Amino acid sequence: MTIIRWHKRPLMDNRFERDFDTGFERSCGCVPATNILENEQAFDIQLAVPGMNKEDFKMEMEENILTVTFEKKEEEKPAGEYLRREFELDDFTRSFSIPKTADAENIRAKYDNGILHITVPKIDKARLSKQIKVS
C-alpha cells in the first residue's frame, strides 16, 4: 500500500474560493471541517477541532449569525527543534446563519473527543403562529 501525500490545490481554486464568500470568515486560510445535521427538534453543528479545550472557544450570537472563534494562545517552546511539523493549531473564525425557526436563546455547546457540538433548538411550531382577534 502506498500513501500519497495530498498537495495544495492549484492557485486558481484557492482564488475562486476567496473571491466568492462561502458563508464563513477565514483568518488563517483554514477552518475546521463541519457537519450540520437537522432533525425535528434542533440543528446540530459539529466542528472537528481536536487538541483543544472547551475554554479555548468563544461563541457569540448577533442578530441571526452564530460565530465560533478560536485564538491561539502563546505555545510553549519544545525542548528540541522540529525536524518536521505538519500540524499546528491556528486561529479560526467560523460563522453560521441561524434560521428564524431557531430558538437562539437556548443554544447549547459541548466539547467531546475533539468535536465541538453546538445544538440550536427549533422553536415549537405552535409558537411560530399567532391568532389575532379582531375587535
Buried (B, 14 or more C-beta within 10 A) or exposed (E): EEEEEEEEEEEEEEEEEEEEEEEBEBBEEEBBEBEEEEEEEBBBBBBEBEEBEEEBBEEEBEEEEBBBBBEEEEEEEEEEEEEEEEEEBEEBBBBBEBEEBBBBEEBEBEBEEEBBBBBBBBBEEEEEEEEEEEE
